[in-house]
Amino acid sequence: MKEHSKSSIDYFILPNKIICSIAGMWPIDEKSSTSNKVFAYFRLLFALTAVSNVFVPELLTIVVNWGDLQILAGVGCVLTTVGQLLFKMVYIIVRKKKAYWLYNELRDLWNTSDDIEERQPFEKLAYWARTITIVFYSSCLCNVFTFTIAAALNYIKIKYNANENANKSRHLPFEVWYGTDITDSPQFEIAFICQVVSSLICCAGISGLDATFVTIILHVCGQFKLINTWFNKIRIERSCELVRANCFGNLEANLIRCIRHHQRMINVVNKVNNLLTPIIFVQLLTSGVEICLSGFAVTDNSGTGVDKLKCISYLISMWIQLVLWCWAGEILVQESQQIGHTIYLNVSWYSLPPIYRRQLCLIIVRAQQNCSIRALTFQTLSIHTLTAVFNTAASYFTLLRQMQQK
């Protein structure tokens, strides 16, 4: 694999590219050969098949065992996550042109400044985005390992059990209903391997897509940091009065650069909202259900220690996923608002000619209307949204507890 410079955007988005490519969801380079494009489309088709191979049988399990709260909790949380992934994949495929435009725009924005000091703030956010991608993928991969190892240990235990009915107690990594008995060999082994492969594809799709969306938001935040850096560099000294023409000429050029880039970033945020709003709405709408069901499975006394371990691992991953979305949205709100504060506090606007003061006032007024990622009824994606989802999950959890008692 080609080694990228640590100052290039390819270095920072490399984990996203690798993980999303496993699920066939990374943008295809137009310069790629025909064989590479065919292979990319094959990966995408294979990934959709793998996700459906988990989603459909688990949905049938819910239908067949409707009313069993233990199965509803154990299967429902995984089913909700896989359903989210299937929706995101189909949605991105349908809106491929919008996604490609945004991807190319972010690559173009990366080269906005060549100054090393100016690049440090948004490179730092890009580094955090890279780290987040690796951590979230590791968290999702941990779930695959815990579910698989638990089923494998159960299989080994049953295999060396002398009981003739041992085959009926064997469990797959994920509880599903295929409409036929697969407890006998070799059907069980084939289903086991298929589930492991499908779960690895789902892991790559969930962590890759979500981490990439969060990465996009953080890269946009980095551009607002760059604008703040530019405004911090604008200083009006009293000695400039002696060379007024040259001084204010540079000032005008710097202001025009800041204003144009600010307008460009507002447009980019609108494009991000246009693309991600339905995805974020579905994510937040179902995250409460995920947390509720996995939390209910953890507190269910009928489960074994291994089952609780699986549910705890899964619950932690869902928390990480939700926190990442809301954290990135909160940073975007803060960085877009910070522009107004920077101009008012750090720029000597009171010593500027009236024309420049008016321009700065307009930027301050616009900055008060912060740029944010919206999710329909949830409105602004922020830390307050995280609290709202947790409150919703707690309400669902209380309802399930009452149903269990009755």
N, C-alpha and C positions, 0 to 999 in steps of 0.2 A: 504494500500500500504506500502511496506517495506521502512523504513526510511534509507537513505544512509548517510554515513559519508561525511562531507563537504570537505574532502581531497580525495575522490574517484571520479573517472571519471563518475560514475553513477549519482552522485549528479549534476554534471555540464551538463550532456546531458539528464537529466530527462525531461525537457520541450520538447526537440526534440522528445524523445520517446513517450510522451503522445500525442503530436500533430500529429506526423506521424502515430501513431497507429490508430488514428481515420480514416485515409485514407487507412489503411492497408499496409503502406509502410515501416514499421520498420522491420529490420531483425528478423526472427523467431529463437528463442533459440532452439538449437538442443536437449536440455534436456527437452523441454516442452512436456506436455502430448499430446496425439493424439487429444483430444477434443480442446485444446488450438490452435493447428496447424490448425484444421478444421475451428475454429472460425476466425483465422487470415486470412485464404484464403477467407472466406465468406466476411469479411470486405473489402478485396481488390476487390472482384468481385462487391460488393455493391457500392464501391467508383467509380469504372470505369463506372458503370451504371449511377450513379448520375452525374458524370462529362459529360458523353455523353448526358444526359438528358438536360443539359444546352447548350452544344456545338452545337448539331445538329439543334435544333429549332432556335438558334440565327443565325447559318449559313444560314438556310432557310429564315430568316427574311432579311438578306442582299441580298440574291438572288431575293426575291420577290420585295423588295423595292429598287432595284439597281438604282442609280442616285439621290436618296434623301440624301443630305449631312447631314441633321440633324439626320436621322436614322443611316447613316453610321458612324457618330461620336459617337452617344450614344451607339449603339450596337457593333460597331467594336472594341472599346477599351476593352470591356468585353470579346468579342469573341476571341481576340488575347491572352488575359491572360489565358482563359480556354484552348485554343489551346496549349499554352506553357505547361500547366499542363498535358494535355493528352499526349503530346510528352514525357515529362519527366517521367511520370509513366510507359509508355510502354517501353521506353528506359532502365530504371532501371530494369524492370522485365526481359528484354532480357539479360542484362548484370549483372544478379544477383550475379554470382560467383565473379566477379570483385569487386562489391560493398561490398559483405560479407568479402572478403579478406582485403579490405581497412578498414572496420569497426573493424575487429579483430586486425589489425596492429596498429591502433590508440590506442586501449585498451592496447596493449602490450607496446607501447611507453610511455604510461602514467606512468608506473612503472620503467622507466629508472633510475631514481634517487630517493633515500630515504631521501636525505638531505633536511631539511625544507627550508633553505635559497636558495638552488638551485631550489627548486620547486616553489618558489614564482613568478618568472617571467611568467612561462607558466600557472600557476594556475590563474594569473591575466587575461591573455588572455582568458582562459577558462571561467572565470567569465563574461567577456565582451560578449563572445559568448552566454552564457546562457541569459544574459540580452537582447541581440539583438533578440534572439528567441522570448522572451516574448513580447517585444515591437512590433516586426513585426507582430506577430499573433494578437495582440490587434489592430493594424492598419487595418489589413485585416478584423477582426471581426467588426470593426467600419463601414466598407463599407457594410457588410451584414445588420447591424442594420439600417443604413441610407436608403438603398434601400427598406428594408422591412417596416420600419416605414412610409416612404413616400407613399408607395402603400397602407398601412393599413389606413392611414389618408384619402387618396383618397377614399378608399372603404367605410369608415364610413360616409364621406361627401355625397357620392352618395346614400348610403343606406337610409339616412333620407331625401333624395331629393324627392319631390313629382313628379318630371318629369318622365313620362312613359319610356322615352328613356335613363334613367339614367344608366341602365345596360351596354349600349354600350360605356359608358365613363369610366368604371372601368379599372384599370390598374394592371398588375402583377408587382412584384418587378423588374423583368427583361423582357424587351420587346422581345417577341419571336413569332414565327408563327408555329402553330401546324397543319395547313391545315384544321381546322374546327373551328366553332364558340364556344368559351368557356366562353362567357360573362354571360351566364345564370347559375343559381344555379342548382345543386351543382357542376357542372363542374368547375366553376371559383374557388370555395373554395378548391377543390381537387388540381387543378393546382397551386394555391397559396401555399398550404402546401408543395407540391412536390418541388416547386422552393426554398422555404426557407430551406428545408432539403438538397437539392442539393447544394445550395450556402454555407451552413455550411461545407459540405464535401469538396467543392472546396477551401474554406478558409483554412481549415486544411491542404489540400494537397499543396497549393501554399506556405503558410508560413512555413509549416513543412519541405518540401523538400528543399526550397531555404535556409532557416535558417540552416538546417543540412549541406548543402554543404558549406556554409560560415563557419560554426563551424569546419568542417574538415580542411579548409584552415587555420583558426586561431590556431587550435591545432598543425598543422604542423609548423606554425610560432613560437609557443611556444617552439618547439624542437630546432629550430635555436637559440632562446634566451638561451636555456640551454647550447648549444655549446659555445656561447659567454661567458656565466658565467664560464664555465670550463676554457676557455683560460684566462679569467681575474684572475683566481686563480693561474695560473702558474707564479711564480716569481723566478728569479735567484738572489740569494744574493752572495756577494763576500765571505762570510764565507763558502759557499758550497765548495769552492776550497779545504778546509781542509778535507771534507768528500765527495770527488768527487764521489765515487762509489755509495753511498747511495742516494745522491742528484740526480744524473743523472739517476739512476735506477728508481726513482719515476717519474722523468720528462719523461722518455721514456714510462712508463706505462700510464701517463696522455695524452701524445701526441697520442699514439696508440688508446686510448679510444676516443679522439676527432676526429681523422681521420676516424675511423670506423663508428662512429655515423654520421659524416658528409656525408660519402658515403651512409649510410643507408637512410638518409633523402633525398639525391638527388634521390635515387631510388624511395622513397615514392612519391616525387613530380612528377616524371615521371608517376607513377601509377595514381596519381590524375589527371594529364593531360590526360592520356589515357582514363580515365572514364568520366571526366567532359567537355572536349573540345567541343564535339557536343552540349551538353546542354548549355554551356556558349555562343557558337556561335549563337544558336537559340534565346537565351535570349537577347543578345545584338542586334541581327538583328531585332527583333520585338519590343524591348523596345522603339525605336524611333517612331514606329507606335503607340504604346500605349500612349506615352506622347503627341504626335501630336493630336491624335483623342480626348483624354480626354481634352486637352487644347482647342481644337476647340469647344468642347461641352460647356466648361465653358464660352467662349467668344461669344457663339451664342446668339443673342438677342431674338430669338423666344422661348427660354426655360423659364420656370417659376423659381421662387426663389428656390423651392425645388429641381428642376432638377439641378440647378447650384450647390447647396450644395452637391448633390450626386457626381457630376463630380469633384468638388474640393476635396472631401474626397478620391475619387478614384485616382486622380492625385497625391495627397500626398503619397499614398501608393506605387504607381509606382516609384516615386522618391526615396522613402526609399529603395525599392527593388533593384534598380539599384545602389544606393550609397553603399549599403552593399556589393554587389559583388565587386565593384571597390575598395572600402576601404580595404577589406580583401586581394585582389590581390596586392595592394600597400604595405601593411605591409609585405607580404611575400618577395617582392623584396628588401625592405629596410633591413629586418632582415638577409636575405641571403648575402647581400653585406656587412653588418656590421661585419661579421666574419673576412674578410680581414683587415678591419680597426682596429679591436680589436687586431689581431696578430701583426700588424705593430706598433701600438702605445702603447700597454699595455704589450707586452711580450718582455723581454730583449733578443731578438733573436741574437743581435750582440755579445753577450757574450757566446753564445752556441757553442758547437763543430760543425764542418762543416756538419755532417750527419743530425743533428737536424735542422740546418739552411735550408738545402735543402728541408726537409720535410715541414717546415713552408712556404717556398717560393712556393712550389707546391700548398699548401692550399690557399695561397693568390691569386695565378693565377686562381685557380678554382673558388674562391669566386667572382672574377671579372665578371665571367659569371653567373650573378644572376639567382637564381631559380625563376621561375614565372609560373603563370597559363596562358595558351595561348588559344586563341579562333579563330583559323584559320586566316582569313583575318584581324581580329582585333588585332592579335598578343598579346602582353603582356596586361594582365588585370591590369589596374592601373587607377589613377586619370585622366590621359590623355585620357583614353578610355571613361571615363564619359563625358569629354568635347566633344569628337567626337560624341557620341550618342546624346547629347543635340543639337549639330550643325545639325545633321541629322534630328532630330525632328523639329527644326526650319525651315529647308528647306521644309519638308513635310507640315508644317503648312502654310507657305507662298503659297505653291502650292494650298492647299485647299481654302485659302482665295481668290486667283485669280479665281478659279473655281466658287466660290460662287458669286463673282462680275459679272462674265459673265453669 
